[in-house]
Amino acid sequence: MGIMDQFKDKANELSEQAKSAAGGAKDEASERAAEAQDAAQERGAEAQDAAQDKAQEAQDRFES
Protein backbone atom coordinates (compact mmCIF):
# COMPACT_ATOMS: atom_id res chain seq x y z
CA MET A 1 0.00 0.00 0.00
CA GLY A 2 1.43 3.33 -1.04
CA ILE A 3 1.62 6.40 1.12
CA MET A 4 -1.17 8.03 -0.93
CA ASP A 5 -3.49 5.15 -0.04
CA GLN A 6 -2.57 5.46 3.63
CA PHE A 7 -3.48 9.16 3.60
CA LYS A 8 -6.76 8.43 1.84
CA ASP A 9 -7.63 5.73 4.39
CA LYS A 10 -6.79 8.03 7.29
CA ALA A 11 -8.82 10.86 5.73
CA ASN A 12 -11.81 8.54 5.31
CA GLU A 13 -11.46 7.32 8.90
CA LEU A 14 -11.34 10.86 10.26
CA SER A 15 -14.29 11.84 8.10
CA GLU A 16 -16.38 9.01 9.54
CA GLN A 17 -15.36 9.95 13.08
CA ALA A 18 -16.40 13.56 12.45
CA LYS A 19 -19.76 12.48 11.04
CA SER A 20 -20.34 10.23 14.04
CA ALA A 21 -19.43 12.99 16.49
CA ALA A 22 -21.69 15.47 14.71
CA GLY A 23 -24.59 13.02 14.82
CA GLY A 24 -24.06 12.46 18.53
CA ALA A 25 -23.95 16.20 19.20
CA LYS A 26 -27.12 16.68 17.18
CA ASP A 27 -28.90 13.97 19.18
CA GLU A 28 -27.77 15.50 22.46
CA ALA A 29 -28.93 18.96 21.38
CA SER A 30 -32.34 17.61 20.42
CA GLU A 31 -32.65 15.82 23.75
CA ARG A 32 -31.70 18.95 25.71
CA ALA A 33 -34.16 21.05 23.73
CA ALA A 34 -36.96 18.59 24.45
CA GLU A 35 -36.10 18.59 28.16
CA ALA A 36 -36.08 22.41 28.23
CA GLN A 37 -39.44 22.53 26.48
CA ASP A 38 -40.92 20.05 28.97
CA ALA A 39 -39.59 22.09 31.89
CA ALA A 40 -41.02 25.30 30.43
CA GLN A 41 -44.42 23.68 29.97
CA GLU A 42 -44.35 22.43 33.54
CA ARG A 43 -43.47 25.89 34.86
CA GLY A 44 -46.27 27.36 32.77
CA ALA A 45 -48.76 24.87 34.18
CA GLU A 46 -47.60 25.64 37.72
CA ALA A 47 -47.97 29.37 37.12
CA GLN A 48 -51.45 28.86 35.71
CA ASP A 49 -52.44 26.78 38.74
CA ALA A 50 -51.11 29.47 41.09
CA ALA A 51 -53.03 32.16 39.21
CA GLN A 52 -56.23 30.13 39.41
CA ASP A 53 -55.71 29.62 43.15
CA LYS A 54 -55.24 33.37 43.66
CA ALA A 55 -58.31 34.13 41.58
CA GLN A 56 -60.36 31.65 43.60
CA GLU A 57 -59.09 33.17 46.86
CA ALA A 58 -60.07 36.63 45.65
CA GLN A 59 -63.51 35.37 44.60
CA ASP A 60 -63.97 33.69 47.97
CA ARG A 61 -63.05 36.93 49.82
CA PHE A 62 -65.41 38.92 47.62
CA GLU A 63 -68.30 36.55 48.30
CA SER A 64 -67.72 36.56 52.05
PEWOCOR-V278025 format. One record per helix or strand of 2 or more residues. SS is the DSSP state (~ for helix, > for strand). FROM is the first residue (numbers start at 1). TO is the last residue. If there is no record, write none. Layout:
ss->SS from->FROM to->TO
ss->SS from->FROM to->TO
This chain:
ss->~ from->3 to->63
